[in-house]
Amino acid sequence: MSTVEWDKLAKTDNRLLPKYGHIPKTKEQKEFDEKFIEETVQQEQFKGDRTAASNHLISLGFNYLYRGDLKTAMYRFNQAFLLDSLNTDIYWGYGAVYMTLGNYEKAKLLYEEGLSQNPNNTHLLTDLGTYFMAQYYMTEPGNRKAGMKNLDTAITYLLQSYQLDKTDQNTAFKLSICYWNKGKCDKAWKYYEECMALGGQPITEAYTKDLKKKCNRKK
């Protein structure tokens, strides 16, 4: 789905807008929301904890996102917002939807909005770093200076995230890729091996081959 198609759908369905687009709700809609919140938090797994319920819906949202169902993903992220509007991981979800749509600037604004509320949210730091990685790859080949600036900015955000949480495989993997792009082989291998030690789930066979080819180790 394109950004244009998404925006067209969102004009008639505010559930596709982050935080419902701040559009005032009818009395019936408010009552429906209250019923949803009450029924959700009463579930045994949440024991009245709205933040736990919100986190669960964010997780569900990402499951739908990975399956390519962006609409249902956004519905779940907005339900997570209903349950706990202070849960800044909702911006992680919102941003992921717009990154998938290719609307990188909208994603960036959402990541930054979340970080303005919680500067130590590692999910947001890593994904803002991912935004700058995307900008690096989209930089014109002849504009190396701008490309390197984006790559260095990506590393800055990823390292901030890494310092706060050294157990995130995604962060370690992306740091390895960034340093590989910079030709800093020692660091590329360092974060690759850390990611592998954590399970190595994000690592692709193609990247492993590229790393070995560019950063061959002498035995």
C-alpha positions in Angstrom: 0.0 0.0 0.0 1.3 3.5 -0.8 1.2 6.5 1.5 -1.3 8.2 -0.8 -3.7 5.1 -0.6 -3.2 5.0 3.2 -4.0 8.7 3.7 -7.1 8.3 1.5 -8.4 5.5 3.7 -7.6 7.4 6.8 -9.9 10.2 5.7 -12.9 7.9 6.4 -11.3 5.8 9.2 -9.6 7.8 11.9 -8.4 4.5 13.5 -5.7 4.6 10.8 -4.3 7.9 12.3 -1.9 8.0 15.2 -3.9 8.7 18.4 -7.0 8.6 16.2 -5.9 11.9 14.7 -7.0 13.8 17.8 -10.5 13.9 16.2 -13.3 14.4 18.8 -15.3 11.2 19.5 -19.0 10.9 19.7 -20.7 9.9 23.0 -21.3 6.4 21.6 -17.6 6.1 20.6 -16.5 7.2 24.0 -18.8 4.6 25.6 -17.4 1.9 23.3 -13.9 2.8 24.3 -14.7 2.7 28.0 -16.3 -0.7 27.6 -13.2 -2.0 25.7 -10.8 -0.7 28.3 -12.8 -2.2 31.2 -13.2 -5.6 29.5 -9.5 -5.7 28.5 -8.0 -4.9 31.9 -10.3 -7.4 33.6 -8.7 -10.2 31.7 -6.7 -12.6 34.0 -3.4 -12.0 32.3 -3.5 -8.3 33.0 -5.0 -8.2 36.5 -6.1 -4.6 36.1 -2.7 -3.3 34.8 -3.5 -1.0 31.9 0.2 -0.7 30.9 0.6 -4.4 30.6 -2.5 -4.6 28.5 -1.2 -1.7 26.3 2.2 -3.5 25.8 0.3 -6.7 24.8 -1.6 -4.8 22.1 1.6 -3.2 20.8 3.1 -6.7 20.5 -0.1 -7.9 18.7 0.3 -4.8 16.4 3.8 -5.8 15.4 2.6 -9.4 14.7 0.1 -8.0 12.2 2.7 -5.6 10.8 5.1 -8.4 10.1 2.4 -10.3 8.3 1.7 -7.2 6.1 -1.6 -6.3 7.7 -0.9 -2.6 8.3 -4.5 -1.6 9.0 -5.0 -4.1 11.8 -1.6 -3.2 13.2 -2.6 0.4 13.4 -5.9 -0.5 15.1 -3.9 -2.4 17.8 -1.4 0.4 18.3 -4.3 2.9 18.8 -6.0 0.5 21.2 -2.7 0.4 23.1 -2.9 4.2 23.2 -6.4 4.0 24.6 -5.2 1.8 27.4 -2.2 3.8 28.3 -1.6 7.1 26.5 1.7 7.6 28.4 3.2 4.4 27.0 5.8 5.8 24.6 6.2 2.4 22.8 3.0 3.3 20.9 5.2 5.7 18.9 7.5 2.7 18.1 4.4 1.1 16.6 3.1 4.2 14.8 6.6 4.9 13.3 6.9 1.3 12.1 3.7 1.6 10.1 4.9 4.7 8.4 8.4 3.3 7.8 6.7 0.3 6.1 4.6 2.7 4.0 7.7 4.5 2.9 6.7 7.7 4.6 10.0 8.1 6.4 9.6 11.7 7.5 6.3 11.0 9.2 8.0 8.0 11.0 10.8 10.3 12.1 8.4 12.8 13.6 6.6 10.1 15.5 9.9 8.6 16.9 11.0 12.1 17.9 7.6 12.8 19.6 8.0 9.7 21.7 11.6 10.5 22.6 10.5 14.0 23.7 8.4 12.2 26.3 10.9 9.4 27.1 14.4 10.1 25.9 15.5 6.6 27.1 13.1 4.6 25.1 15.5 2.1 23.4 13.0 1.0 20.9 12.5 4.5 19.6 16.3 5.3 19.7 17.0 2.1 17.6 14.3 2.9 15.1 15.3 6.5 14.8 18.7 5.2 14.0 17.1 2.9 11.5 15.5 6.0 9.9 19.0 7.5 9.4 20.3 4.2 8.0 17.5 4.4 5.4 18.5 7.9 4.6 22.1 6.7 4.1 21.0 4.1 1.6 18.8 6.6 -0.3 21.6 9.2 -0.6 22.7 9.9 -4.1 25.9 8.0 -4.9 27.8 11.2 -5.6 27.0 12.8 -2.3 29.3 10.8 0.0 29.5 13.6 2.6 25.7 13.6 3.2 25.6 9.8 3.2 28.3 9.6 5.8 26.5 12.2 7.9 23.4 10.1 7.9 25.3 7.0 8.8 27.1 8.7 11.6 23.8 10.0 13.0 22.4 6.4 12.8 25.3 5.2 14.8 24.8 7.9 17.4 21.3 6.9 18.1 22.0 3.1 17.9 24.9 3.5 20.4 22.6 5.5 22.8 20.1 2.6 22.6 22.9 0.0 23.0 24.3 1.7 26.2 20.8 1.6 27.7 20.1 -2.0 26.7 22.9 -4.3 25.5 20.5 -7.3 25.1 18.6 -6.0 22.0 19.6 -8.2 19.0 18.2 -5.7 16.6 20.4 -2.8 17.9 23.5 -4.9 17.8 22.8 -6.1 14.3 22.2 -2.6 13.0 25.4 -1.4 14.6 27.3 -4.1 12.9 25.8 -3.1 9.5 26.6 0.6 10.1 30.2 -0.1 10.9 30.4 -2.5 7.9 29.3 0.3 5.7 32.0 2.6 7.2 34.6 -0.1 6.7 35.3 -0.4 10.4 35.7 -4.2 10.4 36.6 -4.7 14.0 33.5 -3.0 15.2 31.4 -4.7 12.6 32.5 -8.1 13.8 32.1 -7.0 17.5 28.5 -6.2 17.2 27.8 -9.1 14.8 29.2 -11.6 17.4 27.2 -9.9 20.2 24.1 -10.3 18.1 24.9 -13.9 17.5 25.5 -14.5 21.3 22.0 -13.1 21.9 20.5 -15.5 19.4 21.3 -13.9 16.1 17.7 -13.8 14.9 18.0 -10.6 12.7 21.2 -11.8 11.0 20.7 -12.8 7.4 22.9 -15.3 5.4 23.5 -12.5 2.8 24.9 -10.1 5.5 27.1 -12.8 6.9 28.6 -13.4 3.4 29.0 -9.7 2.9 30.8 -9.3 6.2 33.1 -12.1 5.6 33.9 -10.9 2.1 34.6 -7.3 3.1 36.0 -8.0 6.5 37.9 -11.2 6.0 39.7 -12.4 9.2 43.2 -13.7 8.9 43.5 -17.0 10.9 
